[in-house]
Amino acid sequence: MEKAKFESVLEAAAKERGCTVVELQWDDDENVFEVTIDKPDGVDLEDCEFVHRALLAAFDRNIEDYSLTVGSLGISPEQADELLKTIE
């Protein structure tokens, strides 16, 4: 996966929700990517979902075969994954 494109899509999606990217854990060997976002008034599930879906739309999992998690400083990536399962 092209890291520069990923970061560009990530930054644009986060900015659209008024968020900033705090951390990107990039494991290219395993194709596992973990994103942490934040914003002054607090990140909610919709923010995480928006960024997650923007990245999914830009990078086809059937082609790229990757794992993606988007969380915030207030919610762990694992908790975000579990919450997203309830609304997909």
DRENSEKOL-896454 format. One record per atom (N, C-alpha, C, O): residue in one letter; atom name; residue number from 1; x, y, z. Coordinates in Angstrom, 2 decimals. Layout:
REM DRENSEKOL-896454
+------+------+-----+---------+---------+---------+
| code | site | pos |       x |       y |       z |
+------+------+-----+---------+---------+---------+
|    a |   CA | NUM |       X |       Y |       Z |
...
+------+------+-----+---------+---------+---------+
This chain:
REM DRENSEKOL-896454
+------+------+-----+---------+---------+---------+
| code | site | pos |       x |       y |       z |
+------+------+-----+---------+---------+---------+
|    m |    N |   1 |    0.85 |   -1.17 |    0.00 |
|    m |   CA |   1 |    0.00 |    0.00 |    0.00 |
|    m |    C |   1 |    0.90 |    1.24 |    0.00 |
|    m |    O |   1 |    1.94 |    1.26 |    0.65 |
|    e |    N |   2 |    0.48 |    2.24 |   -0.72 |
|    e |   CA |   2 |    1.26 |    3.46 |   -0.82 |
|    e |    C |   2 |    1.03 |    4.34 |    0.41 |
|    e |    O |   2 |   -0.06 |    4.88 |    0.61 |
|    k |    N |   3 |    2.06 |    4.47 |    1.23 |
|    k |   CA |   3 |    1.94 |    5.18 |    2.51 |
|    k |    C |   3 |    1.57 |    6.65 |    2.32 |
|    k |    O |   3 |    0.75 |    7.18 |    3.07 |
|    a |    N |   4 |    2.16 |    7.31 |    1.34 |
|    a |   CA |   4 |    1.88 |    8.74 |    1.13 |
|    a |    C |   4 |    0.41 |    8.97 |    0.79 |
|    a |    O |   4 |   -0.20 |    9.92 |    1.28 |
|    k |    N |   5 |   -0.16 |    8.10 |   -0.03 |
|    k |   CA |   5 |   -1.58 |    8.23 |   -0.38 |
|    k |    C |   5 |   -2.45 |    7.95 |    0.84 |
|    k |    O |   5 |   -3.43 |    8.66 |    1.09 |
|    f |    N |   6 |   -2.09 |    6.92 |    1.59 |
|    f |   CA |   6 |   -2.82 |    6.58 |    2.80 |
|    f |    C |   6 |   -2.84 |    7.77 |    3.76 |
|    f |    O |   6 |   -3.89 |    8.16 |    4.28 |
|    e |    N |   7 |   -1.67 |    8.35 |    3.99 |
|    e |   CA |   7 |   -1.57 |    9.50 |    4.90 |
|    e |    C |   7 |   -2.37 |   10.69 |    4.38 |
|    e |    O |   7 |   -2.98 |   11.41 |    5.17 |
|    s |    N |   8 |   -2.38 |   10.90 |    3.07 |
|    s |   CA |   8 |   -3.14 |   12.00 |    2.48 |
|    s |    C |   8 |   -4.64 |   11.82 |    2.71 |
|    s |    O |   8 |   -5.32 |   12.76 |    3.12 |
|    v |    N |   9 |   -5.15 |   10.63 |    2.44 |
|    v |   CA |   9 |   -6.57 |   10.34 |    2.66 |
|    v |    C |   9 |   -6.90 |   10.46 |    4.14 |
|    v |    O |   9 |   -7.93 |   11.03 |    4.51 |
|    l |    N |  10 |   -6.04 |    9.92 |    4.98 |
|    l |   CA |  10 |   -6.23 |    9.98 |    6.43 |
|    l |    C |  10 |   -6.31 |   11.42 |    6.93 |
|    l |    O |  10 |   -7.24 |   11.78 |    7.65 |
|    e |    N |  11 |   -5.35 |   12.23 |    6.54 |
|    e |   CA |  11 |   -5.32 |   13.63 |    6.99 |
|    e |    C |  11 |   -6.56 |   14.38 |    6.52 |
|    e |    O |  11 |   -7.15 |   15.15 |    7.28 |
|    a |    N |  12 |   -6.95 |   14.17 |    5.27 |
|    a |   CA |  12 |   -8.13 |   14.87 |    4.72 |
|    a |    C |  12 |   -9.41 |   14.47 |    5.45 |
|    a |    O |  12 |  -10.24 |   15.32 |    5.78 |
|    a |    N |  13 |   -9.56 |   13.18 |    5.71 |
|    a |   CA |  13 |  -10.77 |   12.70 |    6.41 |
|    a |    C |  13 |  -10.81 |   13.21 |    7.84 |
|    a |    O |  13 |  -11.86 |   13.64 |    8.32 |
|    a |    N |  14 |   -9.68 |   13.15 |    8.52 |
|    a |   CA |  14 |   -9.62 |   13.64 |    9.90 |
|    a |    C |  14 |   -9.94 |   15.13 |    9.95 |
|    a |    O |  14 |  -10.70 |   15.58 |   10.80 |
|    k |    N |  15 |   -9.34 |   15.89 |    9.04 |
|    k |   CA |  15 |   -9.57 |   17.34 |    9.00 |
|    k |    C |  15 |  -11.03 |   17.66 |    8.74 |
|    k |    O |  15 |  -11.58 |   18.60 |    9.32 |
|    e |    N |  16 |  -11.66 |   16.89 |    7.87 |
|    e |   CA |  16 |  -13.08 |   17.11 |    7.56 |
|    e |    C |  16 |  -13.96 |   16.98 |    8.81 |
|    e |    O |  16 |  -15.00 |   17.63 |    8.91 |
|    r |    N |  17 |  -13.55 |   16.17 |    9.75 |
|    r |   CA |  17 |  -14.29 |   15.98 |   11.01 |
|    r |    C |  17 |  -13.76 |   16.88 |   12.12 |
|    r |    O |  17 |  -14.21 |   16.78 |   13.26 |
|    g |    N |  18 |  -12.80 |   17.76 |   11.81 |
|    g |   CA |  18 |  -12.23 |   18.65 |   12.82 |
|    g |    C |  18 |  -11.23 |   17.96 |   13.72 |
|    g |    O |  18 |  -10.94 |   18.44 |   14.82 |
|    c |    N |  19 |  -10.70 |   16.83 |   13.27 |
|    c |   CA |  19 |   -9.76 |   16.04 |   14.06 |
|    c |    C |  19 |   -8.34 |   16.21 |   13.54 |
|    c |    O |  19 |   -8.12 |   16.70 |   12.43 |
|    t |    N |  20 |   -7.40 |   15.81 |   14.37 |
|    t |   CA |  20 |   -6.02 |   15.71 |   13.96 |
|    t |    C |  20 |   -5.56 |   14.27 |   14.16 |
|    t |    O |  20 |   -6.08 |   13.55 |   15.01 |
|    v |    N |  21 |   -4.60 |   13.88 |   13.36 |
|    v |   CA |  21 |   -4.03 |   12.54 |   13.50 |
|    v |    C |  21 |   -2.93 |   12.61 |   14.55 |
|    v |    O |  21 |   -1.96 |   13.35 |   14.40 |
|    v |    N |  22 |   -3.11 |   11.85 |   15.62 |
|    v |   CA |  22 |   -2.15 |   11.84 |   16.72 |
|    v |    C |  22 |   -1.07 |   10.79 |   16.47 |
|    v |    O |  22 |    0.10 |   11.01 |   16.76 |
|    e |    N |  23 |   -1.48 |    9.66 |   15.92 |
|    e |   CA |  23 |   -0.53 |    8.57 |   15.71 |
|    e |    C |  23 |   -1.00 |    7.68 |   14.56 |
|    e |    O |  23 |   -2.19 |    7.44 |   14.38 |
|    l |    N |  24 |   -0.04 |    7.21 |   13.81 |
|    l |   CA |  24 |   -0.28 |    6.20 |   12.78 |
|    l |    C |  24 |    0.75 |    5.10 |   12.98 |
|    l |    O |  24 |    1.95 |    5.31 |   12.83 |
|    q |    N |  25 |    0.26 |    3.92 |   13.34 |
|    q |   CA |  25 |    1.14 |    2.76 |   13.45 |
|    q |    C |  25 |    1.02 |    2.00 |   12.14 |
|    q |    O |  25 |   -0.05 |    1.53 |   11.76 |
|    w |    N |  26 |    2.14 |    1.89 |   11.46 |
|    w |   CA |  26 |    2.17 |    1.37 |   10.10 |
|    w |    C |  26 |    3.02 |    0.11 |   10.08 |
|    w |    O |  26 |    4.24 |    0.17 |   10.20 |
|    d |    N |  27 |    2.38 |   -1.04 |    9.93 |
|    d |   CA |  27 |    3.11 |   -2.31 |    9.83 |
|    d |    C |  27 |    2.91 |   -2.84 |    8.42 |
|    d |    O |  27 |    1.99 |   -3.62 |    8.16 |
|    d |    N |  28 |    3.79 |   -2.43 |    7.53 |
|    d |   CA |  28 |    3.68 |   -2.79 |    6.12 |
|    d |    C |  28 |    3.89 |   -4.29 |    5.89 |
|    d |    O |  28 |    3.35 |   -4.86 |    4.94 |
|    d |    N |  29 |    4.68 |   -4.93 |    6.75 |
|    d |   CA |  29 |    4.92 |   -6.36 |    6.59 |
|    d |    C |  29 |    3.65 |   -7.17 |    6.80 |
|    d |    O |  29 |    3.39 |   -8.14 |    6.08 |
|    e |    N |  30 |    2.86 |   -6.78 |    7.79 |
|    e |   CA |  30 |    1.63 |   -7.50 |    8.13 |
|    e |    C |  30 |    0.38 |   -6.84 |    7.55 |
|    e |    O |  30 |   -0.72 |   -7.39 |    7.65 |
|    n |    N |  31 |    0.54 |   -5.66 |    6.94 |
|    n |   CA |  31 |   -0.59 |   -4.87 |    6.44 |
|    n |    C |  31 |   -1.60 |   -4.58 |    7.55 |
|    n |    O |  31 |   -2.81 |   -4.74 |    7.36 |
|    v |    N |  32 |   -1.09 |   -4.15 |    8.69 |
|    v |   CA |  32 |   -1.91 |   -3.78 |    9.83 |
|    v |    C |  32 |   -1.64 |   -2.30 |   10.11 |
|    v |    O |  32 |   -0.50 |   -1.89 |   10.30 |
|    f |    N |  33 |   -2.72 |   -1.51 |   10.14 |
|    f |   CA |  33 |   -2.60 |   -0.08 |   10.31 |
|    f |    C |  33 |   -3.53 |    0.38 |   11.42 |
|    f |    O |  33 |   -4.73 |    0.09 |   11.40 |
|    e |    N |  34 |   -2.97 |    1.09 |   12.39 |
|    e |   CA |  34 |   -3.74 |    1.61 |   13.52 |
|    e |    C |  34 |   -3.59 |    3.12 |   13.56 |
|    e |    O |  34 |   -2.48 |    3.66 |   13.56 |
|    v |    N |  35 |   -4.73 |    3.80 |   13.58 |
|    v |   CA |  35 |   -4.78 |    5.26 |   13.55 |
|    v |    C |  35 |   -5.38 |    5.76 |   14.85 |
|    v |    O |  35 |   -6.36 |    5.20 |   15.34 |
|    t |    N |  36 |   -4.79 |    6.80 |   15.41 |
|    t |   CA |  36 |   -5.35 |    7.47 |   16.58 |
|    t |    C |  36 |   -5.61 |    8.92 |   16.21 |
|    t |    O |  36 |   -4.72 |    9.61 |   15.72 |
|    i |    N |  37 |   -6.85 |    9.37 |   16.46 |
|    i |   CA |  37 |   -7.23 |   10.75 |   16.16 |
|    i |    C |  37 |   -7.67 |   11.45 |   17.44 |
|    i |    O |  37 |   -7.98 |   10.81 |   18.44 |
|    d |    N |  38 |   -7.69 |   12.78 |   17.38 |
|    d |   CA |  38 |   -8.13 |   13.57 |   18.53 |
|    d |    C |  38 |   -8.71 |   14.88 |   18.02 |
|    d |    O |  38 |   -8.43 |   15.29 |   16.89 |
|    k |    N |  39 |   -9.50 |   15.52 |   18.85 |
|    k |   CA |  39 |   -9.97 |   16.89 |   18.57 |
|    k |    C |  39 |  -10.29 |   17.57 |   19.89 |
|    k |    O |  39 |  -10.56 |   16.90 |   20.89 |
|    p |    N |  40 |  -10.25 |   18.90 |   19.90 |
|    p |   CA |  40 |  -10.37 |   19.64 |   21.16 |
|    p |    C |  40 |  -11.60 |   19.31 |   21.99 |
|    p |    O |  40 |  -11.52 |   19.23 |   23.22 |
|    d |    N |  41 |  -12.73 |   19.13 |   21.34 |
|    d |   CA |  41 |  -13.96 |   18.86 |   22.10 |
|    d |    C |  41 |  -14.24 |   17.37 |   22.26 |
|    d |    O |  41 |  -15.33 |   16.98 |   22.69 |
|    g |    N |  42 |  -13.27 |   16.55 |   21.93 |
|    g |   CA |  42 |  -13.41 |   15.11 |   22.10 |
|    g |    C |  42 |  -13.88 |   14.40 |   20.85 |
|    g |    O |  42 |  -14.75 |   14.90 |   20.13 |
|    v |    N |  43 |  -13.32 |   13.26 |   20.60 |
|    v |   CA |  43 |  -13.67 |   12.43 |   19.45 |
|    v |    C |  43 |  -14.84 |   11.55 |   19.83 |
|    v |    O |  43 |  -14.88 |   10.98 |   20.93 |
|    d |    N |  44 |  -15.80 |   11.43 |   18.92 |
|    d |   CA |  44 |  -16.90 |   10.49 |   19.17 |
|    d |    C |  44 |  -16.82 |    9.35 |   18.16 |
|    d |    O |  44 |  -15.99 |    9.36 |   17.25 |
|    l |    N |  45 |  -17.68 |    8.38 |   18.32 |
|    l |   CA |  45 |  -17.66 |    7.20 |   17.46 |
|    l |    C |  45 |  -17.86 |    7.58 |   16.00 |
|    l |    O |  45 |  -17.27 |    6.96 |   15.11 |
|    e |    N |  46 |  -18.69 |    8.58 |   15.74 |
|    e |   CA |  46 |  -18.94 |    9.00 |   14.36 |
|    e |    C |  46 |  -17.67 |    9.52 |   13.69 |
|    e |    O |  46 |  -17.46 |    9.31 |   12.49 |
|    d |    N |  47 |  -16.81 |   10.19 |   14.46 |
|    d |   CA |  47 |  -15.54 |   10.66 |   13.91 |
|    d |    C |  47 |  -14.67 |    9.47 |   13.49 |
|    d |    O |  47 |  -14.12 |    9.45 |   12.39 |
|    c |    N |  48 |  -14.55 |    8.50 |   14.37 |
|    c |   CA |  48 |  -13.76 |    7.31 |   14.07 |
|    c |    C |  48 |  -14.34 |    6.58 |   12.86 |
|    c |    O |  48 |  -13.60 |    6.15 |   11.97 |
|    e |    N |  49 |  -15.64 |    6.44 |   12.84 |
|    e |   CA |  49 |  -16.31 |    5.75 |   11.74 |
|    e |    C |  49 |  -16.08 |    6.49 |   10.42 |
|    e |    O |  49 |  -15.82 |    5.85 |    9.40 |
|    f |    N |  50 |  -16.17 |    7.81 |   10.42 |
|    f |   CA |  50 |  -15.98 |    8.60 |    9.21 |
|    f |    C |  50 |  -14.58 |    8.38 |    8.63 |
|    f |    O |  50 |  -14.43 |    8.13 |    7.44 |
|    v |    N |  51 |  -13.57 |    8.48 |    9.49 |
|    v |   CA |  51 |  -12.19 |    8.31 |    9.04 |
|    v |    C |  51 |  -11.97 |    6.88 |    8.55 |
|    v |    O |  51 |  -11.33 |    6.65 |    7.52 |
|    h |    N |  52 |  -12.49 |    5.93 |    9.29 |
|    h |   CA |  52 |  -12.38 |    4.51 |    8.93 |
|    h |    C |  52 |  -12.98 |    4.26 |    7.55 |
|    h |    O |  52 |  -12.35 |    3.64 |    6.70 |
|    r |    N |  53 |  -14.19 |    4.75 |    7.34 |
|    r |   CA |  53 |  -14.88 |    4.53 |    6.06 |
|    r |    C |  53 |  -14.19 |    5.26 |    4.90 |
|    r |    O |  53 |  -14.18 |    4.75 |    3.78 |
|    a |    N |  54 |  -13.64 |    6.43 |    5.16 |
|    a |   CA |  54 |  -12.92 |    7.16 |    4.11 |
|    a |    C |  54 |  -11.71 |    6.35 |    3.64 |
|    a |    O |  54 |  -11.43 |    6.28 |    2.44 |
|    l |    N |  55 |  -11.00 |    5.74 |    4.58 |
|    l |   CA |  55 |   -9.86 |    4.92 |    4.21 |
|    l |    C |  55 |  -10.29 |    3.64 |    3.51 |
|    l |    O |  55 |   -9.64 |    3.20 |    2.56 |
|    l |    N |  56 |  -11.37 |    3.03 |    3.98 |
|    l |   CA |  56 |  -11.88 |    1.83 |    3.31 |
|    l |    C |  56 |  -12.30 |    2.12 |    1.88 |
|    l |    O |  56 |  -12.10 |    1.30 |    0.99 |
|    a |    N |  57 |  -12.88 |    3.30 |    1.66 |
|    a |   CA |  57 |  -13.32 |    3.67 |    0.31 |
|    a |    C |  57 |  -12.13 |    3.90 |   -0.62 |
|    a |    O |  57 |  -12.22 |    3.66 |   -1.83 |
|    a |    N |  58 |  -11.03 |    4.36 |   -0.07 |
|    a |   CA |  58 |   -9.85 |    4.69 |   -0.89 |
|    a |    C |  58 |   -8.97 |    3.47 |   -1.18 |
|    a |    O |  58 |   -8.24 |    3.46 |   -2.17 |
|    f |    N |  59 |   -9.03 |    2.46 |   -0.32 |
|    f |   CA |  59 |   -8.16 |    1.30 |   -0.45 |
|    f |    C |  59 |   -8.98 |    0.02 |   -0.33 |
|    f |    O |  59 |   -9.43 |   -0.34 |    0.76 |
|    d |    N |  60 |   -9.18 |   -0.66 |   -1.43 |
|    d |   CA |  60 |  -10.00 |   -1.87 |   -1.49 |
|    d |    C |  60 |   -9.33 |   -2.99 |   -0.71 |
|    d |    O |  60 |   -8.22 |   -3.41 |   -1.03 |
|    r |    N |  61 |  -10.01 |   -3.48 |    0.30 |
|    r |   CA |  61 |   -9.46 |   -4.57 |    1.12 |
|    r |    C |  61 |   -9.26 |   -5.85 |    0.32 |
|    r |    O |  61 |   -8.37 |   -6.65 |    0.64 |
|    n |    N |  62 |  -10.07 |   -6.06 |   -0.70 |
|    n |   CA |  62 |   -9.93 |   -7.26 |   -1.52 |
|    n |    C |  62 |   -8.65 |   -7.23 |   -2.35 |
|    n |    O |  62 |   -8.13 |   -8.28 |   -2.73 |
|    i |    N |  63 |   -8.17 |   -6.04 |   -2.64 |
|    i |   CA |  63 |   -6.94 |   -5.89 |   -3.41 |
|    i |    C |  63 |   -5.73 |   -5.74 |   -2.49 |
|    i |    O |  63 |   -4.72 |   -6.41 |   -2.67 |
|    e |    N |  64 |   -5.86 |   -4.86 |   -1.50 |
|    e |   CA |  64 |   -4.74 |   -4.54 |   -0.61 |
|    e |    C |  64 |   -4.56 |   -5.54 |    0.53 |
|    e |    O |  64 |   -3.44 |   -5.71 |    1.02 |
|    d |    N |  65 |   -5.63 |   -6.23 |    0.96 |
|    d |   CA |  65 |   -5.60 |   -7.20 |    2.05 |
|    d |    C |  65 |   -4.93 |   -6.63 |    3.29 |
|    d |    O |  65 |   -3.80 |   -6.98 |    3.63 |
|    y |    N |  66 |   -5.64 |   -5.74 |    3.98 |
|    y |   CA |  66 |   -5.10 |   -5.06 |    5.15 |
|    y |    C |  66 |   -6.10 |   -5.03 |    6.29 |
|    y |    O |  66 |   -7.30 |   -5.27 |    6.10 |
|    s |    N |  67 |   -5.59 |   -4.74 |    7.47 |
|    s |   CA |  67 |   -6.41 |   -4.56 |    8.67 |
|    s |    C |  67 |   -6.27 |   -3.11 |    9.11 |
|    s |    O |  67 |   -5.16 |   -2.58 |    9.19 |
|    l |    N |  68 |   -7.40 |   -2.47 |    9.39 |
|    l |   CA |  68 |   -7.40 |   -1.06 |    9.75 |
|    l |    C |  68 |   -8.21 |   -0.84 |   11.02 |
|    l |    O |  68 |   -9.32 |   -1.36 |   11.15 |
|    t |    N |  69 |   -7.65 |   -0.08 |   11.94 |
|    t |   CA |  69 |   -8.35 |    0.30 |   13.16 |
|    t |    C |  69 |   -8.18 |    1.80 |   13.35 |
|    t |    O |  69 |   -7.07 |    2.33 |   13.25 |
|    v |    N |  70 |   -9.28 |    2.48 |   13.64 |
|    v |   CA |  70 |   -9.24 |    3.91 |   13.94 |
|    v |    C |  70 |   -9.79 |    4.10 |   15.34 |
|    v |    O |  70 |  -10.91 |    3.68 |   15.63 |
|    g |    N |  71 |   -9.01 |    4.72 |   16.21 |
|    g |   CA |  71 |   -9.43 |    4.99 |   17.58 |
|    g |    C |  71 |   -9.06 |    6.40 |   17.97 |
|    g |    O |  71 |   -8.56 |    7.17 |   17.15 |
|    s |    N |  72 |   -9.32 |    6.74 |   19.22 |
|    s |   CA |  72 |   -8.98 |    8.07 |   19.71 |
|    s |    C |  72 |   -8.20 |    7.94 |   21.01 |
|    s |    O |  72 |   -8.01 |    6.84 |   21.53 |
|    l |    N |  73 |   -7.76 |    9.08 |   21.52 |
|    l |   CA |  73 |   -7.06 |    9.05 |   22.80 |
|    l |    C |  73 |   -7.98 |    8.57 |   23.92 |
|    l |    O |  73 |   -7.52 |    8.03 |   24.92 |
|    g |    N |  74 |   -9.29 |    8.75 |   23.74 |
|    g |   CA |  74 |  -10.25 |    8.36 |   24.76 |
|    g |    C |  74 |  -10.81 |    6.96 |   24.59 |
|    g |    O |  74 |  -11.49 |    6.45 |   25.48 |
|    i |    N |  75 |  -10.53 |    6.33 |   23.45 |
|    i |   CA |  75 |  -11.02 |    4.99 |   23.19 |
|    i |    C |  75 |   -9.93 |    4.21 |   22.49 |
|    i |    O |  75 |   -9.31 |    4.70 |   21.54 |
|    s |    N |  76 |   -9.70 |    3.00 |   22.94 |
|    s |   CA |  76 |   -8.63 |    2.21 |   22.36 |
|    s |    C |  76 |   -9.06 |    1.70 |   20.98 |
|    s |    O |  76 |  -10.26 |    1.62 |   20.70 |
|    p |    N |  77 |   -8.10 |    1.36 |   20.13 |
|    p |   CA |  77 |   -8.45 |    0.79 |   18.83 |
|    p |    C |  77 |   -9.33 |   -0.45 |   18.94 |
|    p |    O |  77 |  -10.23 |   -0.66 |   18.12 |
|    e |    N |  78 |   -9.07 |   -1.28 |   19.93 |
|    e |   CA |  78 |   -9.86 |   -2.48 |   20.12 |
|    e |    C |  78 |  -11.31 |   -2.14 |   20.47 |
|    e |    O |  78 |  -12.24 |   -2.76 |   19.94 |
|    q |    N |  79 |  -11.51 |   -1.15 |   21.35 |
|    q |   CA |  79 |  -12.86 |   -0.73 |   21.71 |
|    q |    C |  79 |  -13.57 |   -0.13 |   20.50 |
|    q |    O |  79 |  -14.76 |   -0.37 |   20.30 |
|    a |    N |  80 |  -12.85 |    0.64 |   19.70 |
|    a |   CA |  80 |  -13.44 |    1.23 |   18.50 |
|    a |    C |  80 |  -13.89 |    0.14 |   17.53 |
|    a |    O |  80 |  -14.97 |    0.23 |   16.96 |
|    d |    N |  81 |  -13.07 |   -0.89 |   17.35 |
|    d |   CA |  81 |  -13.45 |   -2.00 |   16.48 |
|    d |    C |  81 |  -14.72 |   -2.66 |   16.95 |
|    d |    O |  81 |  -15.61 |   -2.95 |   16.15 |
|    e |    N |  82 |  -14.83 |   -2.91 |   18.24 |
|    e |   CA |  82 |  -16.02 |   -3.55 |   18.79 |
|    e |    C |  82 |  -17.26 |   -2.68 |   18.60 |
|    e |    O |  82 |  -18.32 |   -3.18 |   18.24 |
|    l |    N |  83 |  -17.13 |   -1.37 |   18.83 |
|    l |   CA |  83 |  -18.26 |   -0.48 |   18.64 |
|    l |    C |  83 |  -18.68 |   -0.39 |   17.18 |
|    l |    O |  83 |  -19.87 |   -0.35 |   16.88 |
|    l |    N |  84 |  -17.72 |   -0.36 |   16.28 |
|    l |   CA |  84 |  -18.04 |   -0.31 |   14.85 |
|    l |    C |  84 |  -18.80 |   -1.53 |   14.40 |
|    l |    O |  84 |  -19.65 |   -1.43 |   13.51 |
|    k |    N |  85 |  -18.52 |   -2.68 |   14.98 |
|    k |   CA |  85 |  -19.24 |   -3.90 |   14.61 |
|    k |    C |  85 |  -20.73 |   -3.79 |   14.91 |
|    k |    O |  85 |  -21.54 |   -4.42 |   14.24 |
|    t |    N |  86 |  -21.08 |   -2.99 |   15.90 |
|    t |   CA |  86 |  -22.49 |   -2.87 |   16.28 |
|    t |    C |  86 |  -23.28 |   -1.96 |   15.35 |
|    t |    O |  86 |  -24.51 |   -1.97 |   15.37 |
|    i |    N |  87 |  -22.59 |   -1.15 |   14.54 |
|    i |   CA |  87 |  -23.31 |   -0.21 |   13.68 |
|    i |    C |  87 |  -23.12 |   -0.46 |   12.20 |
|    i |    O |  87 |  -23.70 |    0.25 |   11.38 |
|    e |    N |  88 |  -22.32 |   -1.45 |   11.82 |
|    e |   CA |  88 |  -22.08 |   -1.71 |   10.40 |
|    e |    C |  88 |  -23.21 |   -2.45 |    9.77 |
|    e |    O |  88 |  -23.17 |   -2.74 |    8.58 |
+------+------+-----+---------+---------+---------+
